[in-house]
Amino acid sequence: MKCIVCHGQDIPVTEVNEELKLKTDIVYVRIHIPVCRACGERYYDRRTVRFLEEAEAKLKEGKANLEEVGKVLMYR
């Protein structure tokens, strides 16, 4: 496989955290996808996209099992 952005060839399957928004919060969803080591371009297959869409739908319905792992604070 060759990267469509930088034409690099080092594109291993990597565990990444995809960010989904839930009102003012951010929810990380761990997925395994190919990521170009040279430029960071991510490659999603249909199954992964469906999984993310289902996770987003569960978040909106309030049916997701979430674990709080920290807080982000904003200085004003």
C-alpha positions in Angstrom: 0.0 0.0 0.0 1.2 3.5 -0.9 0.1 6.6 0.9 -2.1 8.8 -1.3 -0.8 12.0 0.4 3.0 11.6 0.7 3.5 8.4 -1.3 5.2 6.7 1.7 5.1 3.0 2.0 5.3 2.5 5.8 1.6 2.2 6.7 1.2 -0.2 9.6 -2.0 -1.0 11.3 -1.9 1.1 14.5 -4.1 1.6 17.5 -5.4 5.2 17.5 -8.0 7.1 19.5 -10.7 8.6 17.3 -12.4 11.6 18.8 -16.2 11.9 18.8 -18.0 14.9 20.2 -20.8 14.6 22.8 -22.2 18.1 23.5 -19.2 19.9 25.0 -17.2 16.6 25.8 -14.9 14.6 23.6 -15.1 10.8 23.7 -12.2 8.7 22.6 -13.0 5.5 20.7 -10.0 3.1 20.2 -9.7 1.6 16.8 -7.0 -0.2 14.8 -6.4 1.3 11.3 -3.6 1.7 8.9 -1.7 5.0 9.5 1.1 6.4 7.4 4.2 6.9 9.6 5.5 9.7 7.4 2.5 12.0 7.3 -0.1 10.5 9.7 -2.8 10.0 7.0 -5.4 7.5 8.3 -7.1 4.9 6.2 -10.6 3.7 7.3 -12.3 0.6 5.9 -16.1 0.3 5.8 -16.4 -1.9 8.9 -14.5 0.7 10.9 -16.6 3.6 9.6 -19.8 1.6 10.5 -18.4 0.9 14.0 -17.7 4.7 14.5 -21.2 5.6 13.2 -22.8 3.1 15.6 -20.7 4.4 18.5 -21.8 8.0 17.7 -25.5 6.9 17.5 -25.2 5.2 20.9 -23.6 8.4 22.4 -26.4 10.5 21.1 -29.0 8.1 22.5 -27.3 8.0 25.9 -26.8 4.2 25.6 -23.0 4.2 25.6 -20.9 2.8 28.5 -18.5 5.7 29.2 -15.6 5.9 31.7 -14.3 9.3 32.9 -10.5 9.4 32.5 -9.8 13.0 33.2 -11.0 16.5 32.8 -10.1 19.4 30.6 -10.3 22.9 32.1 -10.3 26.2 30.4 -8.7 29.3 31.9 -10.8 32.5 31.4 
